[in-house]
Amino acid sequence: MVDATQTARSVGSMLTVRRGRGRLHWTDVFTYIYLGFGFFLMFAPVVWLVLSSFKTPSALQEFPPTFLPLGPITVEVEGYDDSLLLFDVTMDDGSVQQLAQVRRIGIMAQMVDPDAPDERLQIPINTREPVRELRMAWENYRDPLERFNFVSYLWNSVIVTLVATVITLLINSMAAYALSIYEFRGRNAIMLFVIGTLMIPITVILVPVYIVVTNLGMINSLWAVILPGAATPTGVFLLRQYMLTIPKDLIEAARMDKASEWAIYWRVVMPLAMPAVAVLGIFSIMWRWNEFLWPMIVLNRSEVYTLQVGLNSFQGELDVQWHYILAMTVVTLIPVIIVFAFLQRFITTGIASSGMK
């Protein structure tokens, strides 16, 4: 008994031992490096996207690319009507001098000293570097909102996302309620069939769904984007798994109080399943906000374009306006980030309780 007690104490002391103040174990260092690397992989592309959205078209085509949005500096030179680009030129003696470019001819450039513009110098282009400064191209955001119908695209996406999310939550929660609360023969087979639909590629059902939408006269209507994806097997599975954890005694008590099935669904089950509903709401917002293929098929008029289809209009056969695409991509990310920031506390609880991996 004494040996067992001493062994337990020694094990407990090993488990509760604390490192010295200010000391880091090698596992701590490895953990910090691992987390830092994961943080970099997740957020570096987003930071690059945001910074690139402020670059001019010429800056986006530079190679090697720059991380910050840099713009060339121009100077006013006496005797020239237009501003001239400023360069750092390495002279023959190894000194560096700032010269302004008058014109470029092949691999040579005619340049002048801004302080002595009377004399022109022939400079090889490989001996110079442009003088640049941090410059935000705000017109990348301003022009699409002023010159194009992008505000209308934004409003259409908001309508589609909100209405589709509400309908998705209502339909999926009703189906999950029936498959989790009611006891009837074939319930598991129906649920297996619902989950089995996840294995069907979307390209297989595009043509049949398009024919149905066409026969209903919903082409070039936002309802053609909202209704076809209202019921999702993922949402039914997530909500059903969560509702299975609700005690049956609450349902029976509500029925003994002569509550209707609608009252049990709306006042008892839905409030208790709110974490899973919030998770499905986040997923639905992300799905509908970023949906591109189906809206591009059923929407042919620019008046009903959503954001993702509107972004595609900046891409032509011979020219791609990357500065507009990057800027408006950042705009499309803002609503999703806001929704996730407010509802992210429900994600862990909802997914863990629903058993979804």
C-alpha positions in Angstrom: 0.0 0.0 0.0 2.9 2.4 0.9 4.6 1.6 -2.4 1.5 2.2 -4.3 1.0 5.6 -2.5 4.6 6.6 -3.2 4.2 5.6 -6.9 1.0 7.7 -7.2 2.7 10.7 -5.6 5.7 10.4 -7.9 3.5 10.2 -11.0 1.5 13.1 -9.8 4.6 15.2 -9.2 5.8 14.4 -12.7 2.5 15.5 -14.3 2.3 18.7 -12.2 5.9 19.8 -12.5 6.4 23.3 -13.8 9.1 24.7 -15.9 11.3 27.4 -14.5 10.3 31.0 -14.8 11.2 32.3 -18.3 12.4 29.0 -19.5 11.1 27.4 -22.8 11.1 23.7 -23.5 12.0 22.6 -27.0 8.4 21.4 -27.4 7.2 25.0 -26.8 9.6 26.3 -29.4 8.4 23.7 -31.9 4.8 24.5 -31.2 5.3 28.2 -31.8 7.2 27.5 -35.0 4.4 25.2 -36.2 1.6 27.6 -35.3 3.5 30.5 -36.9 4.0 28.5 -40.1 0.3 27.6 -40.1 -0.6 31.2 -39.5 1.6 32.3 -42.4 0.1 29.7 -44.8 -3.5 30.7 -43.9 -3.2 34.5 -43.9 -0.2 35.3 -46.2 -2.4 34.9 -49.4 -5.1 37.1 -48.0 -2.5 39.8 -47.1 -1.0 39.5 -50.6 -4.5 39.8 -52.1 -5.3 43.0 -50.1 -2.0 44.7 -50.9 -2.1 43.7 -54.6 -5.6 45.2 -54.8 -4.0 48.6 -54.3 -1.5 48.2 -57.2 -1.7 49.7 -60.6 -2.0 47.5 -63.7 1.7 48.1 -64.5 2.7 47.2 -61.0 0.8 44.0 -61.2 2.8 43.0 -64.3 6.2 43.5 -62.8 8.6 40.6 -62.4 9.8 39.8 -59.8 6.6 41.1 -58.1 6.8 43.4 -55.2 5.0 42.8 -51.9 3.9 46.4 -51.2 2.0 48.5 -53.7 4.7 50.7 -55.0 4.3 53.4 -57.7 6.9 55.2 -59.8 7.9 58.8 -59.0 7.6 61.4 -61.7 9.3 64.8 -61.8 8.6 68.0 -63.6 11.5 68.9 -65.8 12.0 72.3 -67.5 11.4 72.2 -71.2 9.1 69.1 -71.1 5.3 69.3 -71.0 4.7 65.9 -69.4 6.1 64.6 -66.1 9.1 62.2 -66.6 9.8 59.0 -64.7 12.7 59.1 -62.2 15.4 56.4 -62.1 18.4 55.6 -60.0 21.2 55.1 -62.6 24.5 53.5 -61.9 27.1 55.5 -63.7 30.4 54.3 -65.2 32.4 55.3 -62.2 30.1 53.3 -59.9 28.2 56.3 -58.5 24.4 56.4 -58.4 22.6 59.4 -59.9 18.9 60.2 -60.3 17.9 60.9 -63.9 14.6 61.4 -65.6 13.6 59.3 -68.7 12.8 61.2 -71.8 12.2 58.2 -74.0 13.2 54.6 -74.4 14.6 53.1 -77.6 15.2 49.4 -77.4 17.8 48.6 -74.7 18.9 52.3 -74.5 17.1 55.2 -72.9 17.5 58.9 -73.3 17.7 60.5 -69.9 18.3 63.9 -68.5 19.4 65.3 -65.1 16.4 67.2 -63.7 18.7 69.9 -62.5 20.5 70.2 -65.8 17.9 69.3 -68.5 19.9 70.7 -71.5 22.1 67.6 -71.8 20.7 64.2 -72.8 22.4 61.0 -71.8 22.3 57.6 -73.5 21.8 55.1 -70.6 21.5 51.2 -70.9 18.3 50.2 -69.3 20.0 47.4 -67.3 21.9 50.0 -65.3 18.9 51.8 -63.8 16.2 51.1 -61.3 13.0 53.0 -61.1 12.5 55.3 -58.0 9.3 54.3 -56.4 7.2 55.1 -53.3 4.3 53.5 -51.4 1.2 54.5 -53.4 -2.3 53.2 -52.9 -4.4 52.9 -56.1 -7.8 53.8 -54.6 -9.2 54.1 -58.1 -9.2 50.2 -58.2 -12.1 50.4 -55.7 -13.7 53.7 -56.8 -14.0 53.0 -60.5 -16.0 49.8 -60.4 -18.4 51.4 -57.9 -18.8 54.5 -60.0 -18.4 53.4 -63.7 -19.8 49.9 -63.5 -23.0 48.4 -62.1 -21.2 46.9 -59.2 -23.4 48.2 -56.5 -26.3 46.4 -58.2 -24.3 43.2 -58.2 -23.6 43.7 -54.5 -27.3 44.2 -53.7 -28.3 41.1 -55.8 -25.8 39.0 -53.9 -27.1 40.3 -50.5 -30.7 39.4 -51.5 -29.7 35.9 -52.8 -27.6 35.1 -49.7 -30.1 36.3 -47.1 -33.3 34.8 -48.7 -31.5 31.5 -49.7 -30.1 31.2 -46.1 -33.5 31.7 -44.5 -35.1 29.2 -46.8 -32.3 26.7 -46.3 -32.5 26.9 -42.5 -36.3 26.4 -42.6 -36.4 23.5 -45.0 -33.3 21.7 -43.6 -34.4 22.1 -40.0 -37.9 20.7 -40.8 -36.4 17.7 -42.5 -34.0 17.2 -39.6 -36.8 17.5 -37.1 -38.8 14.8 -38.8 -35.8 12.5 -39.1 -34.6 12.9 -35.5 -37.8 13.3 -33.4 -40.3 11.0 -35.1 -40.0 7.2 -34.9 -41.1 5.5 -38.2 -40.1 2.6 -40.3 -37.5 3.5 -43.0 -36.1 6.6 -41.1 -32.5 5.4 -41.3 -32.9 4.4 -45.0 -34.2 7.9 -45.8 -31.3 9.5 -44.0 -28.9 7.2 -45.8 -30.4 8.2 -49.1 -30.1 11.9 -48.2 -26.4 11.5 -47.3 -25.9 9.4 -50.5 -26.9 12.5 -52.6 -23.6 14.0 -51.5 -21.8 11.6 -53.9 -23.6 13.0 -56.9 -21.4 15.6 -58.7 -23.1 18.9 -59.4 -22.3 18.6 -63.1 -24.6 15.6 -63.4 -27.6 17.5 -62.3 -26.9 20.9 -64.0 -28.9 20.0 -67.2 -32.0 18.5 -65.4 -32.2 21.4 -63.0 -31.7 23.9 -65.8 -34.6 22.4 -67.7 -36.8 22.6 -64.6 -35.9 26.2 -64.0 -36.5 27.0 -67.7 -40.0 25.4 -67.7 -40.9 27.4 -64.5 -39.9 30.6 -66.3 -37.3 31.6 -63.7 -34.4 32.2 -66.1 -32.7 35.6 -65.5 -34.4 35.7 -62.1 -32.8 35.7 -58.7 -35.2 32.9 -57.7 -33.4 30.6 -60.2 -30.4 31.0 -58.0 -32.2 30.8 -54.6 -34.5 27.9 -54.9 -32.5 25.0 -56.5 -30.1 24.8 -53.7 -32.5 25.4 -50.8 -32.4 21.8 -49.4 -28.8 20.6 -48.7 -28.0 17.1 -47.5 -25.1 18.5 -45.4 -27.5 20.8 -43.6 -30.0 18.0 -42.9 -27.3 15.7 -41.6 -25.7 18.4 -39.4 -29.1 19.5 -37.8 -30.3 15.9 -37.4 -27.2 14.8 -35.5 -27.6 17.8 -33.2 -31.3 17.3 -32.6 -30.7 13.6 -31.7 -28.9 14.9 -28.6 -32.0 16.8 -27.4 -33.6 14.8 -24.5 -36.8 13.1 -25.5 -38.4 14.0 -22.2 -38.7 17.6 -23.3 -40.6 16.6 -26.4 -42.9 14.3 -24.4 -43.5 17.0 -21.8 -44.5 19.5 -24.5 -46.9 17.0 -26.0 -48.4 16.3 -22.6 -49.0 20.0 -22.3 -50.9 19.7 -25.6 -48.4 21.7 -27.6 -48.8 21.3 -31.4 -46.0 19.8 -33.5 -45.3 23.2 -34.9 -45.0 24.7 -31.4 -42.6 21.9 -30.3 -40.5 22.4 -33.5 -40.4 26.2 -33.2 -40.4 26.8 -29.4 -38.6 23.8 -28.1 -36.3 22.1 -30.6 -35.2 25.2 -32.6 -33.9 27.2 -29.6 -32.0 24.2 -28.3 -30.5 23.5 -31.7 -29.4 27.1 -32.2 -25.7 26.4 -32.2 -26.1 23.9 -35.1 -28.4 26.3 -36.9 -25.8 29.1 -36.6 -23.2 26.8 -38.1 -25.4 25.9 -41.0 -26.2 29.6 -41.4 -22.5 30.4 -41.7 -22.0 27.6 -44.2 -25.0 28.7 -46.2 -23.9 32.3 -46.4 -20.4 31.2 -47.5 -21.9 28.8 -50.1 -24.4 31.3 -51.6 -22.1 34.3 -51.4 -19.3 32.5 -53.3 -21.5 30.6 -55.7 -20.4 31.1 -59.3 -21.1 28.3 -61.7 -24.9 28.0 -61.3 -25.6 31.8 -61.4 -23.4 32.2 -64.5 -25.6 29.6 -66.2 -29.1 30.9 -65.3 -28.3 34.7 -65.3 -27.7 36.3 -68.7 -28.7 39.9 -68.0 -26.3 42.2 -66.2 -29.2 43.7 -64.1 -29.5 40.4 -62.2 -25.8 39.5 -61.9 -24.4 38.5 -58.5 -21.0 39.6 -57.4 -19.1 36.5 -58.6 -20.7 36.7 -62.0 -20.0 40.5 -62.1 -16.3 39.8 -61.4 -16.2 37.6 -64.4 -17.2 40.6 -66.6 -13.8 42.2 -65.9 -12.2 39.3 -67.8 -12.2 39.7 -71.5 -10.9 37.5 -74.3 -7.7 39.6 -74.8 -7.5 41.7 -71.7 -8.0 40.9 -68.0 -8.5 43.8 -65.6 -6.7 42.3 -62.7 -6.6 45.5 -60.6 -10.4 45.6 -60.6 -10.8 41.9 -60.0 -8.5 41.9 -57.0 -10.1 45.0 -55.5 -13.7 43.7 -55.9 -12.6 40.3 -54.6 -11.5 42.0 -51.4 -15.0 43.7 -51.3 -16.7 40.3 -51.6 -14.6 38.9 -48.7 -15.8 41.6 -46.2 -19.4 40.3 -45.6 -18.2 36.8 -45.0 -15.5 37.9 -42.6 -18.1 40.0 -40.7 -20.5 37.1 -40.4 -17.8 34.7 -39.3 -16.6 37.2 -36.7 -20.0 37.4 -35.1 -21.0 33.7 -35.3 -17.7 31.9 -35.0 -18.3 31.1 -31.3 -21.1 28.7 -32.4 -18.9 26.8 -34.9 -17.0 24.6 -32.4 -20.0 23.9 -30.3 -22.3 23.1 -33.2 -19.9 20.9 -35.1 -18.7 19.1 -32.0 -22.2 18.3 -30.9 -23.4 17.3 -34.3 -20.6 14.8 -34.9 -19.7 16.4 -38.2 -16.0 16.0 -39.2 
